[in-house]
Amino acid sequence: MTRGIVITNGNAANTKVLVFETGYQSIRDFQVLPVQQKPKDALNYGDSLEFSIPRGGQVVREYRKVRKVYETCLFDGEPQILLQGIMSPDRKVLWMCNIWPDLEIPFRLHQMAHPNVTVNAWVILKIRENQTLKYELHSFKETADSFQSLARKAKWNEGQLGNLSVLYDPVEEKSQNKEYQSTLADTLTGMHGIVISKKIALVTSHPGYCFHRVVIRDGDNYPENGTTIRFNAEKLEFLNIYALKNFSVVSTQKQMPLSPNGRVKVTINYQEGLHGFYYCKTLNCFVDDPDNLLEAWLLSEYRKSALQIGITATEPSTRGTPRFVVAEITDKKLAKLTAILGEQRKDFPPGTRVLFSAINENNSWKITAIRENQKESSVEAVKIQKTIWFHVPEASGCDELSFAISTDLFGLVQSATHSRTPLRPAKHKYRNLWIAINDCHPGEIIKPQLKFKYMAMGDVGTIKGMAEPVGDKIVLE
């Protein structure tokens, strides 16, 4: 027996059923059959039928109604069906899990859901007056919690493990537990957090976990920035983030101050040894500065003093950690922050150590003088698959930022995606580490949180054996 869904409504003489047990690749493959309604039946849009397909695709006369498979609704005069899909990394396609044809995501919906999360989506599915089928994405409803395992099967994730838990031998795991940080439960209830952006809430007791409003719907009354909310959360294991659920305002907590631009206003401090990261005591989190708004402050006499800024949150990292960034400077000393001006250009092979002077003009730094540092040997550099790798003889983890590796020369480096977090990261040592410029960030067009990322571990001889010639010199200007 075959099952199908009724895609017409109210016209007994023109009832049509769409067979849905076949994995459709294109709307042109849809198998639609006419149905001869029984006198006692009233077949409505969305009803599920069980029947045998007649020979030659003729009229279905023998059928029986079965339990409804898909939720349906009527909105703006158009019937819609609730289907499961997964947004592609570029936010342009909704993969329909190899059951229904993929859907194009309209630009207006690009930021209304998150890539690699299975969501319930309202889809317009109907027969037009000219007897053609209309199959279009209308909106997103919510995360589809029971279908999150499908994210790994999306065609663009072939060969990718994401952040799915690694299984260990239970006996061996007992001895390893003390070496690695414990994690939160998959389902959380009664959490308290502060709204940092339209998508992200921060829990000050767990600043390393990302609590994400995965599906954005008009009219869901999401509180404004700075508001304390109570919420539940469900872990999305593939991305290692938590989806916000059932939020409500905690009226007993005062809203945090906002900047004129509506961003949460906080104070940050410079942190020795944590290049590019600044600590916010109020929120117990670190923020970074992708747009280099803090350049003048860092070069001024005020660097060791606190600075008031407006912060926001971007999309989470590939490890699932949240990212809080400087959005604006709100401090009164902003007018006093000054920098010098000028420019020059010079070229050197990758890995060359240099000494230089620079000046600032219209928030753009220009090198005024540069020469090779004859007292320091160059850093070993190789080229693998068009990417320049740099050798770091020794490095260690970072207690304050567990997703980072601390190096003496390159500062903090993004650690590997598929790695467990040691309980005491700073005691974890890395030898013969290879890193590269971190040139990408998922979800948004924004500079990466860390300037360099982990590529591999291996002695110089082994890695050089895999490498291509480094090639042309790098031009500095």
VMD Tcl script that draws the C-alpha trace (Angstrom):
set ca {
  {0.00 0.00 0.00}
  {1.06 3.57 -0.76}
  {0.45 6.69 1.28}
  {-0.24 10.18 0.08}
  {-1.43 13.60 1.21}
  {-4.50 15.43 -0.06}
  {-3.41 18.76 -1.62}
  {-6.84 20.11 -2.56}
  {-9.62 21.33 -0.31}
  {-13.40 21.36 -0.44}
  {-14.00 20.25 -4.03}
  {-15.09 16.60 -4.01}
  {-15.08 16.45 -7.81}
  {-11.47 17.62 -8.08}
  {-9.66 15.96 -5.17}
  {-5.95 15.31 -5.72}
  {-3.49 13.32 -3.66}
  {0.30 13.63 -3.72}
  {2.21 10.40 -3.18}
  {4.83 11.12 -0.52}
  {6.56 7.81 0.04}
  {8.98 8.48 -2.80}
  {12.15 10.56 -2.26}
  {11.60 13.48 -4.62}
  {14.55 15.32 -6.20}
  {12.53 17.87 -8.18}
  {9.02 19.27 -8.21}
  {8.73 17.79 -11.71}
  {8.91 14.34 -10.10}
  {5.82 14.87 -7.93}
  {3.29 12.11 -8.49}
  {-0.21 13.60 -8.19}
  {-3.28 11.39 -8.63}
  {-7.00 12.20 -8.80}
  {-9.21 10.67 -6.08}
  {-12.84 9.69 -6.33}
  {-14.23 10.61 -2.92}
  {-16.54 8.22 -1.15}
  {-19.96 9.73 -0.38}
  {-19.44 9.52 3.37}
  {-15.98 11.10 3.26}
  {-14.99 14.75 3.32}
  {-11.37 14.87 2.25}
  {-9.59 18.07 3.29}
  {-6.14 19.52 2.62}
  {-3.51 17.63 4.59}
  {-5.48 14.41 5.11}
  {-3.34 11.30 4.76}
  {-4.61 8.39 2.66}
  {-3.47 4.82 2.17}
  {-4.18 3.23 -1.21}
  {-2.88 1.16 -4.08}
  {-1.66 3.13 -7.08}
  {-3.98 2.33 -10.01}
  {-2.50 1.12 -13.26}
  {-1.65 3.87 -15.69}
  {-2.00 6.56 -13.02}
  {-5.80 6.51 -13.20}
  {-8.26 7.63 -10.54}
  {-7.79 6.34 -6.98}
  {-11.13 4.80 -6.00}
  {-10.20 2.53 -3.11}
  {-8.49 4.22 -0.17}
  {-8.71 4.68 3.56}
  {-7.90 7.62 5.75}
  {-4.97 7.11 8.14}
  {-3.39 9.15 10.87}
  {-2.36 12.60 9.65}
  {1.37 12.70 8.93}
  {2.00 16.40 8.32}
  {0.69 19.43 10.16}
  {-1.05 21.92 7.87}
  {-2.46 25.44 8.08}
  {-4.02 28.18 5.97}
  {-2.20 31.54 5.91}
  {-2.92 34.52 3.66}
  {-5.31 32.35 1.70}
  {-2.68 29.75 0.85}
  {-2.48 26.20 2.27}
  {0.81 25.27 3.89}
  {2.40 22.06 5.10}
  {4.98 21.70 7.89}
  {8.13 19.94 6.67}
  {11.62 19.37 8.06}
  {14.66 20.93 6.41}
  {18.25 22.02 7.04}
  {19.70 25.37 5.96}
  {22.91 25.23 3.92}
  {26.05 27.04 5.18}
  {25.56 29.81 2.61}
  {21.91 30.17 3.76}
  {20.58 29.88 0.21}
  {19.15 26.34 0.17}
  {16.93 24.34 2.51}
  {17.83 20.66 2.18}
  {14.64 18.65 2.65}
  {16.30 15.50 3.99}
  {16.10 13.58 0.68}
  {12.32 13.25 1.09}
  {11.11 16.44 -0.58}
  {12.85 18.58 -3.23}
  {15.28 21.18 -1.93}
  {13.86 24.67 -1.50}
  {15.37 28.04 -2.36}
  {15.51 30.26 0.74}
  {14.31 33.81 -0.01}
  {16.76 36.54 1.04}
  {14.29 37.80 3.65}
  {14.68 34.47 5.51}
  {18.48 34.10 5.34}
  {18.97 35.25 8.94}
  {15.77 33.72 10.33}
  {17.33 30.30 10.99}
  {20.81 28.84 11.48}
  {22.79 26.56 9.11}
  {23.10 22.85 9.94}
  {20.10 22.82 12.27}
  {17.00 20.79 11.38}
  {14.00 23.11 11.52}
  {10.27 22.83 10.97}
  {9.38 25.01 8.00}
  {6.03 26.12 6.62}
  {5.94 25.32 2.90}
  {3.29 26.43 0.44}
  {2.13 23.34 -1.47}
  {-0.88 23.69 -3.70}
  {-2.27 23.28 -7.20}
  {-2.62 26.60 -9.02}
  {-5.57 27.46 -11.23}
  {-3.53 26.50 -14.31}
  {-3.00 23.05 -12.70}
  {0.71 23.60 -12.02}
  {2.13 22.94 -8.57}
  {3.32 25.71 -6.27}
  {6.05 24.52 -3.88}
  {7.73 27.40 -2.01}
  {9.21 28.12 1.41}
  {7.07 30.53 3.42}
  {8.64 30.72 6.90}
  {10.39 28.87 9.71}
  {8.48 27.72 12.79}
  {10.93 26.13 15.27}
  {13.78 23.66 15.66}
  {12.83 20.05 14.88}
  {14.38 18.44 17.95}
  {13.60 14.84 16.98}
  {15.41 15.23 13.63}
  {18.71 16.85 14.65}
  {20.68 13.71 13.80}
  {19.93 14.43 10.13}
  {22.34 17.41 10.14}
  {25.26 15.06 9.73}
  {23.65 13.56 6.61}
  {23.26 16.87 4.76}
  {25.04 16.65 1.42}
  {27.49 19.46 2.24}
  {28.49 17.70 5.48}
  {29.74 14.53 3.82}
  {32.76 13.33 5.76}
  {32.25 15.93 8.50}
  {31.77 14.85 12.10}
  {30.75 18.26 13.38}
  {30.87 18.32 17.18}
  {29.17 14.96 17.71}
  {30.31 13.25 20.89}
  {33.20 10.81 20.56}
  {32.53 7.43 22.15}
  {35.13 6.09 24.56}
  {35.61 2.80 26.29}
  {33.73 3.16 29.63}
  {36.60 1.61 31.56}
  {39.19 3.93 30.04}
  {36.87 6.92 30.39}
  {36.87 6.63 34.19}
  {40.54 7.47 34.28}
  {40.16 10.27 31.72}
  {37.28 12.13 33.34}
  {39.57 14.01 35.71}
  {41.67 15.32 32.82}
  {38.86 16.99 30.86}
  {36.23 19.60 31.63}
  {32.74 18.35 32.43}
  {29.91 19.44 30.14}
  {26.35 20.60 30.65}
  {23.38 18.27 30.18}
  {21.75 18.02 26.75}
  {18.46 19.43 28.09}
  {18.50 22.46 30.41}
  {15.61 24.06 32.26}
  {15.25 27.23 34.30}
  {18.41 28.90 32.96}
  {18.94 32.64 33.50}
  {20.74 34.68 30.86}
  {21.18 38.21 29.53}
  {20.09 39.11 26.00}
  {23.18 40.32 24.10}
  {21.77 40.34 20.57}
  {18.65 39.29 18.71}
  {20.09 35.76 18.55}
  {22.36 35.23 21.57}
  {21.84 35.16 25.35}
  {24.79 35.00 27.75}
  {24.75 32.95 30.95}
  {27.39 34.55 33.19}
  {28.01 31.31 35.09}
  {28.67 29.46 31.79}
  {30.13 32.07 29.38}
  {31.76 29.39 27.23}
  {28.43 27.93 26.13}
  {26.43 29.38 23.26}
  {22.69 29.85 23.86}
  {21.23 30.62 20.47}
  {17.81 31.75 19.29}
  {17.98 29.47 16.27}
  {14.64 30.37 14.67}
  {13.53 34.01 14.58}
  {9.83 34.64 14.11}
  {8.04 37.95 13.84}
  {5.81 38.55 16.80}
  {7.45 36.15 19.25}
  {8.10 39.08 21.64}
  {11.80 38.45 22.11}
  {13.09 40.88 24.78}
  {15.46 43.73 23.93}
  {19.18 43.71 24.65}
  {20.25 43.84 28.27}
  {17.14 42.04 29.55}
  {17.50 39.07 31.88}
  {15.46 36.10 30.70}
  {14.57 32.68 32.04}
  {14.64 29.92 29.43}
  {15.00 26.25 28.64}
  {17.56 24.97 26.15}
  {18.17 21.90 24.01}
  {21.63 20.93 22.82}
  {22.24 20.80 19.06}
  {25.04 18.26 19.17}
  {26.33 18.64 15.62}
  {27.11 22.33 16.23}
  {27.73 22.03 19.99}
  {25.38 24.93 20.76}
  {22.10 25.19 22.67}
  {18.79 26.26 21.15}
  {16.83 28.72 23.30}
  {13.33 27.55 24.24}
  {10.38 28.96 26.17}
  {11.93 32.25 27.24}
  {10.31 34.79 29.57}
  {11.49 38.05 31.13}
  {12.80 37.97 34.73}
  {11.05 41.09 36.00}
  {13.01 41.15 39.26}
  {16.28 41.85 37.42}
  {17.10 45.38 36.28}
  {17.88 45.79 32.60}
  {21.54 46.49 31.80}
  {22.39 49.97 30.44}
  {22.31 50.35 26.68}
  {24.22 52.60 24.31}
  {22.33 55.06 22.05}
  {22.58 52.34 19.38}
  {20.81 49.83 21.62}
  {23.83 47.68 22.49}
  {24.65 46.42 25.97}
  {27.08 48.88 27.58}
  {29.93 47.32 29.61}
  {33.48 48.03 30.73}
  {36.49 46.04 29.50}
  {40.12 45.79 30.57}
  {43.32 45.02 28.70}
  {44.64 41.52 29.44}
  {48.39 40.84 29.38}
  {49.15 37.68 27.43}
  {45.67 37.42 25.85}
  {46.40 39.36 22.68}
  {43.20 40.58 21.03}
  {40.90 39.62 23.92}
  {39.52 41.90 26.62}
  {37.81 40.89 29.84}
  {34.37 42.11 30.89}
  {33.95 41.50 34.62}
  {30.24 42.37 34.65}
  {29.38 39.58 32.21}
  {32.31 37.28 33.09}
  {33.27 36.94 29.44}
  {35.99 37.87 26.98}
  {35.31 40.04 23.94}
  {37.39 40.53 20.81}
  {37.63 43.33 18.29}
  {37.20 42.15 14.67}
  {36.89 45.69 13.27}
  {39.95 47.03 15.12}
  {37.93 49.71 16.89}
  {40.33 49.60 19.84}
  {43.53 50.34 17.91}
  {43.90 53.91 19.12}
  {43.16 52.90 22.73}
  {45.76 50.12 22.66}
  {48.46 52.51 21.43}
  {47.53 55.31 23.81}
  {48.51 56.13 27.37}
  {45.03 54.92 28.44}
  {45.61 51.28 27.51}
  {46.00 50.13 31.12}
  {42.77 51.85 32.19}
  {39.25 50.46 31.76}
  {37.27 51.32 28.62}
  {33.51 51.53 28.22}
  {32.13 49.91 25.08}
  {28.93 48.59 23.51}
  {29.07 44.86 22.76}
  {27.17 42.43 20.58}
  {27.40 38.75 19.66}
  {28.13 37.14 16.30}
  {27.56 33.59 15.12}
  {29.25 30.87 17.22}
  {32.64 29.44 16.29}
  {33.12 26.07 14.59}
  {33.64 24.58 18.08}
  {30.28 25.97 19.21}
  {31.72 28.58 21.57}
  {29.97 31.98 21.66}
  {31.68 35.06 20.30}
  {31.19 38.46 21.91}
  {32.67 41.44 20.08}
  {33.25 45.17 20.42}
  {30.53 46.98 18.47}
  {31.33 50.57 19.48}
  {33.30 52.69 21.95}
  {31.07 54.65 24.32}
  {33.79 55.91 26.69}
  {34.16 59.65 27.27}
  {37.91 59.40 26.65}
  {37.30 58.41 23.02}
  {37.96 62.00 21.87}
  {41.39 61.90 23.56}
  {42.56 58.75 21.80}
  {44.96 59.75 19.00}
  {47.33 58.02 16.58}
  {49.99 59.07 14.08}
  {49.95 58.96 10.23}
  {52.06 57.70 7.17}
  {52.73 54.78 4.78}
  {55.38 52.52 3.10}
  {55.57 49.16 1.35}
  {58.09 46.33 1.38}
  {58.10 42.65 0.52}
  {59.56 39.66 2.38}
  {59.29 35.86 2.16}
  {56.64 34.31 4.47}
  {58.03 33.70 7.96}
  {60.50 36.62 7.89}
  {60.72 38.53 11.17}
  {60.62 42.30 10.69}
  {60.89 45.54 12.65}
  {58.56 48.35 11.59}
  {56.93 51.64 12.48}
  {53.33 52.49 11.62}
  {50.95 55.43 11.68}
  {47.16 55.73 11.54}
  {45.10 57.76 9.10}
  {41.31 57.63 9.05}
  {41.33 54.42 11.11}
  {43.69 52.72 8.64}
  {47.19 51.69 9.70}
  {50.09 52.29 7.29}
  {53.69 51.13 7.66}
  {56.18 54.01 7.58}
  {59.42 52.08 7.97}
  {60.24 48.38 7.82}
  {63.36 46.22 7.79}
  {64.30 42.61 8.40}
  {65.11 41.71 11.99}
  {68.63 40.37 11.60}
  {68.81 39.27 15.25}
  {65.90 36.81 14.97}
  {65.77 33.77 12.69}
  {62.84 33.43 10.32}
  {59.86 31.25 11.21}
  {59.70 27.97 9.29}
  {56.96 28.33 6.65}
  {55.57 25.86 4.09}
  {52.82 25.92 1.47}
  {50.22 23.13 1.52}
  {47.13 23.21 -0.74}
  {47.67 26.93 -1.47}
  {47.80 27.79 2.24}
  {50.89 29.06 4.08}
  {51.58 27.11 7.27}
  {53.85 28.43 10.02}
  {55.77 26.23 12.46}
  {55.43 26.71 16.22}
  {57.94 24.54 18.13}
  {56.01 24.63 21.39}
  {52.69 25.98 22.68}
  {50.17 25.38 25.44}
  {46.46 25.60 26.11}
  {44.83 28.67 27.64}
  {42.91 28.49 30.93}
  {40.92 31.68 30.30}
  {39.90 30.77 26.72}
  {39.68 26.99 26.50}
  {39.10 27.04 22.73}
  {42.49 28.71 22.15}
  {46.13 27.65 22.05}
  {48.69 30.10 23.45}
  {51.90 30.72 21.47}
  {54.74 33.10 22.25}
  {55.08 34.54 18.75}
  {51.61 34.34 17.18}
  {49.52 34.97 20.29}
  {46.32 32.97 20.62}
  {45.47 30.38 17.97}
  {42.11 28.68 17.26}
  {42.35 25.05 18.41}
  {41.21 22.08 16.35}
  {37.44 21.63 16.03}
  {37.50 17.92 16.88}
  {39.31 17.99 20.20}
  {38.32 17.56 23.82}
  {38.94 20.38 26.29}
  {41.48 19.54 29.01}
  {40.45 20.30 32.57}
  {43.58 22.46 32.96}
  {44.29 23.71 29.41}
  {47.43 25.68 30.31}
  {49.16 22.45 31.42}
  {48.43 20.80 28.07}
  {51.49 21.15 25.80}
  {51.65 21.13 22.00}
  {54.90 20.41 20.16}
  {55.65 20.89 16.46}
  {52.40 22.74 15.90}
  {51.55 24.11 12.43}
  {49.19 27.05 12.07}
  {47.76 29.22 9.28}
  {45.93 32.51 8.91}
  {42.31 32.05 10.02}
  {40.57 33.31 6.90}
  {36.98 32.15 7.43}
  {34.14 32.26 9.92}
  {30.83 30.38 9.64}
  {27.51 32.14 9.27}
  {28.56 35.75 8.81}
  {30.99 37.85 6.77}
  {33.13 38.97 9.70}
  {36.77 38.79 10.59}
  {37.58 35.63 12.56}
  {37.82 35.66 16.33}
  {41.45 34.53 16.29}
  {43.94 35.57 13.64}
  {45.48 32.08 13.30}
  {44.11 28.54 13.41}
  {45.45 25.05 14.11}
  {46.30 23.05 10.98}
  {48.33 20.01 12.07}
  {51.05 18.62 14.31}
  {54.21 17.07 12.89}
  {57.98 17.48 12.78}
  {59.45 19.88 10.23}
  {60.85 17.15 8.01}
  {57.53 15.31 7.70}
  {55.50 18.44 6.93}
  {58.07 19.77 4.45}
  {57.81 16.47 2.61}
  {54.14 17.21 1.97}
  {54.68 20.86 1.01}
  {54.89 22.84 -2.22}
  {57.35 25.71 -2.85}
  {56.32 28.72 -0.78}
  {56.35 30.92 -3.87}
  {56.25 34.69 -4.16}
  {57.15 37.14 -1.46}
  {54.47 38.77 0.67}
  {53.95 42.49 0.06}
  {53.47 44.59 3.20}
  {51.85 47.99 2.77}
}
mol new
graphics top color blue
foreach p $ca { graphics top sphere $p radius 0.5 }
foreach p [lrange $ca 0 end-1] q [lrange $ca 1 end] { graphics top cylinder $p $q radius 0.2 }
display resetview
